Amino acid sequence: MDRSFVIAHISDLHLDGSGRQLASIETLTAAIREKMAGVADVPDRILLITGDLVDEPTPRALDEALAVIASFRQTGLFTDIQAVAGDHDVKRPSQRAGRHDAYDYLHLPRVAKNVYYRQAGLDLMLLDSNRASLMTLASGKVDEGTYRTTVADSARLSAELAGSVGSAGHADYAEPAENLVRVLALHHHPLPQATGEGKRFLGAPDEPLMYLAAPATFLEAATSLNVDLVLHGHRHVEGLTRYSIPDPRATGSESDEAFWRTIYVLCCPSSTGQAGDDAGFNLIHFGPAVRAGGTEHRFSITRYSRLRNDAAFRPLDSNLPDGVIGLPAGRDFTRDPAVQSTIDVASSVSLKRDQIAAITRRLFMRRSFYDEAEPDWPAALYTYVVSSQAWAGLEGKVARSRSKSVIDTLAAVRTLLSRLIEQSADVLGIDRAQLDELHGRGLINRDDFLRELPRLSCEGTDVRRRARQRQRLLRDLDQQVRALGLDLDLGGEVPPSSPP
C-alpha cells in the first residue's frame, strides 16, 4: 500500500499505580482492536500517547504505565508505540515514596525527537511542552532551544533523504523534504478549542491554564516545517481546528485550496475518562484515495467517545458517513515508482516471485517504456536511470534465493536498461563523465535531475532513427519481462493513465 499509515491517538490515562484504571484500559484496548480491524494490512500502525500517562510520577504509577504500554505492544496491533510527557508526568508527587524521572523511566523525549517511517514517508515529530514556570501552573511552554532542536532534526532528516548515500548511513533513495507527511505531537493545547469552554479550575475559568505559551511562535515553526497535523491532549476535551495561512509558493494557476498552507490541530480527551469526563480516542488513517481526475492523499479521522458510565465507544461524528472526517492533505504526496520499489525491496528479507512481478510492473508501466511518436528524451533518461538503480537493488536481493534462470533474466533486464540509458544520453549530447555523475547520485529527485539536462536533442541527431532503435530495445526488454510471467507489452501502445 503506497504512502499509508495509521495513528491510534490516546491521551491522559492518569494511571496512579492502584490498578483502578485497568478496567478502563481493557475497554479502551478492546475498542481500538475492533476499530483497527480494517487497517491491519497498513505497514505502519502507530500508537501515540500525548501525555499524562500517570497522575503523579510515583514508582508504582510509572511501573503501571510501563505495564500498560507493554500490554498494548503485546496485542500485535501496533508496529510502533511513541509518547510525549504531560504536566502530570513531570510534577512533584505528594507521596513520600519519592519520585522517578518520568522522561528516563518511560523513555519520553526531554526536548524533541523525530521518528521517520520510510514506508509511509511519515516524519513524526515529538515535542516536549513542559517548560512552564510555577506562575503559569499547568500551561505549557516550548523554549527556544527546543524549537532549534526540532528544526535541526528536521533539516538532518531532509539532508539524509536527499543524500542517497546508503553506505554512509543515509537513506538509499531521494525524497524531497516537502514530500514528507509531518505530524507533530505535544501535550498542551497550541490553539484554543471550541469545546470545553466553561470548565473551571479552583472556581476560575481554566482556559488560561491550558494553552501553550506563545502560540504564534509555535504556529510559525509548524508552518515553516510543513507540518500537516498536530495532535495533543491535556484538557480532557475533543476538538478539531483548522489553521491556514497563504502559501508563499502558491501561484495564480493553482486551486483555491492550493493557495493555503493548512495545519489541522486535533485534540484527544482523556482515554480513560478521568474526573468524570467523557472518554475518547482518535484514529488517523493517511492514504491514497481515488478521486475524479486521479488519486490524492487524504487524512481520514475517526473520533470515538465513551460517555460517562457507558461501556462502549461510539463514533463521535455519527452524523457523517461512517463517522469519518476526510481532510485533504493539501500537497501531492505521490512517490516516484522507483522510490517506492526501492523501499519495498529494502523492507523485505527475501522476495517471492509475486513480489518480483509486482515491483517489475510498477517500474516498467511508465510512458518511457512504451512507443511514443515524439519521445521526451530527458524524462526517459530520468526514468531509465532511477529504474536501473531500483533494479540493481532488486537483483542484489534475489541473487542468492532464486533460480539461475531468474537471475539471468534479471541481469539481461539490467543490460537493456543500461543500453536505454546510454542511448538517451547520446541523443541529449551528455558525455560519459556527466552521465556517470548523474547515475552515481542514487535515486535523485525528478525535478532536480531534469533541471540539469538539456531539454532538446543534440544538434544533428536523427531523432526518428533513434526512436526506432529505442522501440527495438523496449521490445527486447518486453521479452525478458515475459520470462518473469508478465505481459506488459513494452514498446507498444502507451496504456491509459500511465505515470510519467
N, C-alpha and C positions, 0 to 999 in steps of 0.2 A: 504494500500500500504506500503510495507516494505522499511524502510530507504530511504525516498524520501523527498525532499524539493525543493522549487523554490525561487530564489532570483531575484527580478527585481532591477537592479542596475542603478541608475541615479546619476547625479553629476552636480555641478557648475551651479546652477539655476540663481544665481546672481540677486535675487529679490531686488528691490530698493524702494518698497512702492508706486510706481506711478501707478501700475496696467498695465504697458506696456508689461509685460511678461505673462499676464494671457492668452492671445490667444495662446501663445506657450505652456503654461501648459495644456490648453484644448486639443491641438493637441497631446501632449505627453500622456496625460491620455487616450485619445481615442485609440491611438496606442497600449499602454500597455494592455488595456482592450481587444482589438482584439487579440493580440498575446498570451495572457494568457488564452484564452478560452479553450484550450485543456488541461490545467493543473488545472482546477477548483476543481478536486477531491483530489489534493495533500494536505495532512493535514497542512503542514507549508508552507505558502506563504508570503515571507518577502519583504517589500520594503526597500532598503538600499540606503541612500543618502551619498555619500562620500565627503561632504564638500562644502564650498562656497554656502550655501543656500541663503545668501544675499550678496550684493555688498559691503555694509558698514553696521555695526550693529546699525543703527538708529532705534528709536522706530517704525517708520512707516514700515521700511523694515522687522523688526523682526515680527511685527504683521502680515504682509503679508505672511511671511514664515509659521507662525502658521496656518493661514487660508488655505494655500496650503496643508500643512500636513493634516489638518482636512478634506479637500476635497478628498484627496487620501484615507483617512480612511473611509469616507462615501461611497466610491464606493463599498465596500464589497469585493474587490479583494484580500485584504491582511489580514492575521491573525496577523501580527505584522509590525511595522514600526520602523526602527532604523536609526541613523545618527551619523556622526562624524563632527567635526568642521574643516573648512578650514581656510586659512590665511585671507581671506576677512571677515570671520565671526568674527574675533577677532581683526582686525586692528582698529585704532582710526579713527572715521569718521571726515570728514572735516566740516560737518554741525554743527552749533552751538546749534542745538536742543538737543545735548547731546548724550549719548550712553547708551545702556544696556549691561549687561553681557550676551553674546550670550549663554554661557555654561548653565547658570541658566534658561534663558528665553526659550531656545529651548530644554532644558534637554539633553545636549550633555555631553559625558564623558570628564572630565578635564584631566584624566591621561589614564586609561584603564578600560575596562568593558567587562566581559564575559556574554553572553546571551546563555543559554543552552536550546535547543529544544529537549526534550527527545524522542518524537515520531520519529524524523528523526535521532537522535544521533548527532545533529549538535551543535558544540561549535562555536558561532560567537564571534570573538574577535575584539573589537573596540579599536583603538589605537589613541590617540591624537598626532599629529606630528607638533604642532605649537610652538615649543620651540626655534625658530630661533632668532638670535640676529639682531640688526639693520644692522650690517655689512654684513649679509648674505641675506638681503632682503627677498624675498619670499621663499627661500629654507627652508626645514623643518629640524627638529631635534627631535629625541626621546631620552630623557635623561635616565640616568642610573636608576633613581627611577621608571620611567615608565616601563622599562624592568623588574625590580624586582617585581612590582605590577602585571604585566602580567603573569610572571612565578608563582607567589604566587596564583593568582586566578585560573590558570590552574591546579596547584597542589591541590588546595582545591576542585575543581570540581572532579578531579580524585579520591580523597580520599572519597568524598561523594558517588560516583558511586560504589566504592569498599566496602563502609561501610555497605550498605544494612540494615540500622537501621532507618526504617521509623518513629518510634515514636520519634527519636531524631532529626528529621528534615532532615535526609539524604534521598537519593534515596532509593526506596524499591526494587531494583534489582541491580545486579552487572554487570558492563560493563567495560572491560579493557580500560585504557586510550588510548592505541594505536588504539582502535577500534572507537574512535571518528572521525567524519569528522570536521576538523578545517579550518574555513575560517576567514582570518584576513582582516580587513578593516581599511584604513587610508586615508588621503587626498593626501599627497605628493608622488611623484614617488620614489619607493625604488630602481628601476633599470632604466637605460636608455632605451628609446623606439626607435624602428626603424623608427617610423613615427614622423612627426612634426619637423624633423631637418631643420634648416634654418629659423625657426621662430625668430623674432627679438624683443628685448625689449629696448626702447630708443636707437635704432640703433645698438645694440650689440646682438650677439647670446644669446638666452635666456636659453640654456641648463644648464649652471652652477646654474641658479636660481631655477630650477625646481626639482632637485633631492634631495633626503633625504641625510643628512649628515651621514657619517659612514655607508654606505650601507652594508659593510661586517658584522658589528655588528648586524644589523637588520636581515640579512640572517642567521647568526649563531643562533640567538634566534629563528627565524621562523623554521629552520630545527630541532632544539633541541626539539621544541614543536610539531613536526609532523604536521605543517601547510600544508594543501593541496593546498590552493588557496588564493591569495592576491588580493584584489580589491581596486582600488584607482581612483582618478580623477586628478584635478589641472591644467593640461596643455591644456585642450580642444582638445585632440587628442585621437584617438583609438590606441590600441596596445595590443598585447598578447605575453608574453615572457615566456620561459621555463628555469628554473634554476635547475640543477641536480648536486648532489654530490654522491660519492659512499656511500652506506648504510653499516655501520659497522656491522649490524646484518645479512647481506646477506650471503648466503653460495654458494659454487660452484655448488650445485644442482639446484639452482633457475635459472629462465629465465633471459635473458639479461635485461629485463625491471625491474625485481625484484631487480637487483643489485643496482639500482639507487634510491636515495631518491629525489623525484621531487616536486618542487613547481611551480605552474603556476601563473603568475602575469598578471592580466587583468586590462586594463585602460578603463575609460569611458570618452568620451568627454563631453562638456557642453550639457546637455539635452535640453536646451532652445536655443542653437545656438548663444552664446554670441560673441560679437566683430566680427560678420560676419563669424564665423566658422561654419562648418557643425555641426548639432545637432546629438545626438545619445544616445542610452541606450543599456544595455545588459540584456539578460535573461539567468540565470544559472539554469539548471534543473539537480539535482543529483538524481540518482535512479538506480535500478537493470536493467540490460539488458541481455537477453538470448544470449549466445554465444556458439560456438562449445565447448562441454565439460562441460558446466554448465552455471551458472549465475555469472556475475561480475557487480560491480557498476562502473558507469561512470559519468563524468560531460559532459552534453550536453550544449554547449554555443552558443547562437544565438545573434549576434551583429546587431543592427539596426541603420541606418543612414538616416538623412534627409538633403539633400543638401541645400545650401543657396537658399533662395527664392522658395524652393519646399514645397509643402503642405503635403507630405506623407512620412512616414518612410518605408524604404525598407531594406531587408536583406543586410548587408554589404558584406557578403561572399556568394554572389549569385552563384558563381561558384561551390559551394558544394551542395550536395543533401539537399534540404530544407533549405539551408543556415546554417546548424548546424555543429559546430566543436565538434567532440567527443573526449574526453580526458580520458584515463584510470586513475582510481583513485590510482592505484599502491599498494593498500592493500586490504585484504579481510575484507569487512565490514558486512559480514553475521552475523546476530544475532542468538543466541540460540532461538528456538521457544518458550521456557518458558519465556524468557525475553520479547519477542515481545507480547506474550499473556498477561503478567502482565501489560505491558504498555497499551494495548488495554482495559483491564479491568479497570485500574485506570483512563483512559481518558474518560470513559463512565459514564454518570449519571445513566443510567439503561441499562440493557442488554435485547435485544429481543431474541426470540427463534433462529432466524437465526444467530445472533451473538454468542450465546452459541454454536451452532453447528460448526461455523467456528473456534472458539477457541479450541473446543474439537478435531476437525480434525487436527489442527496444532500441538496440544500437543501430540497426540497419533499416528500419522502416522510417527513413527520413528522405526528404526530397533529393538530397545529393546522391542517393543510391539508386535513383531512377532516371529514366530518359527525359531530359529537358531540352526543348528546342534551342534555348539560349542559356546554357548553364551559368549559374552565379559562381564563378571560379573562386573568389575569396571565401564565400560561405562554404563551398565544397571543401576547400583546403582545411578550413577550421574543423568541419565535421569529420574528415578523414583523419586528421591529427588526433583529436580527442578520442575518436573511436578506436584508433590504433593503440593509444595509451591504455584505455579501458580493457581492450582485448588482451594486451600484454599481461595485465593483472589476472584476467580470466585464465589465460593459458598457463600462467605460473601456478595458479591454484589447483588446476586439474592435472598437472604434469605427472603426478605420482599416483593418481587414483583412477585414471581412465584407461581404456584400451589403446593400443598403438594406433589403430585406425582413426580414433577420435583425435588423438594427439597430432597425428599427421594432418588431419583436416584443419585443426586449429592453426597449425603452422602455415598451411597453404593460404588460409584466410589472411594471416598476418602479412605474408609476402605480397598478396594482392593489394592490401591496404597501403603498403609501402610504395607500390608502383603508382597507385592513385595519388598519393601524396606528392611523389616526385613529378608526376605529370602536371598536376595543378600548380605546383610551384614553378615549373618551367614555363607554363602559359603566362604566369604573372611576372616572370623575369626575376624570381627570387633565387639567389645563388645558394650554394650548398652551406656556406657558413651561416647565413641568416636563417636558413631552414633548420639547421641543427640547433641554433639558439632558440628558435620558436618551439621546436619539438622538445627541447630539454627542460622547458619550464613546467612540465606537467599539465594538468587539466586547467589551463588558463581560462579566465572568463571570456566569453564570446566577444563582448564589446571591446575589451582591451586587445584581444587578438586581432580583430578586424581593423582596429584603429591603426595598426602598424603595417597593413598590407595595401598595395596599390589596388584601386578599385577597377581598373581596366586591364585587359590583357596586354602583354608586351607587344610593342610595335613590330609588325611584320609577321606575327604569328597567324598561322592558318587555323582559326578557331573551329571551323566546321570539321576539318580533318581531326583535330584534337578531340572534338566532341564524339566523333565516331570511334576513335581509339578508346575513349573513356567508356562508351557504351559496351565495347567488347570486353573490357576489364570487368565491368559490372556484371556482364553475363557469365564470365568465368567465376566471379565471386558467387553468383547465384547457384552455380553447380556445386560449389563447396558447401554452401549453406544447406542445400538439399540433402547432402550427405549427413547433416545433423538432424534431419527429419522435418525441415521447414520448407514451405513453398511460399516464398516472398515475392517471386517474380522480379528480382532485382534487375535493373537495366530496362524494365518495361515501362508501362504507363504509370504515372505517379498516382498512388492510391489517394482517395479523398481524405482530407484532414490530416495529411502527413505533416509532422513537425518540420521546421526548417533545419 
